[in-house]
Amino acid sequence: MRKIKTLGLALLLSLVFFGCTPDSNHLIRVRNQLSESITLRIGSVNYGSVNSGSTTDYKSVGEGSHTISGNSESGNQLSGSLSVSGEGTHKWTFTILSDGGSNFVED
């Protein structure tokens, strides 16, 4: 009987310590400040066409480093990389600036 109680306690403690790891949820939106529309991907997530002056809805992106790729309406290529990390839910905005630069901030 004592072995069963010890085994049960060990199982319960294992569930508490290993079954309750917090999930990460990273959400990124894209803001386009260029004077033309762009098409953009961040990692495997496709944001499609983003009109000038508009902001997309948030889309879920996995934790880690991601390649940015896309094109402007006039055919200029957009490329780069970004990285997201942290436990819990995080919302980020990736902005294509009017001068062609970019910034990436947590909201």
Order of alpha helices (4+ residues) and beta strands (2+ residues): alpha-beta-beta-beta-beta-beta-beta-beta-beta
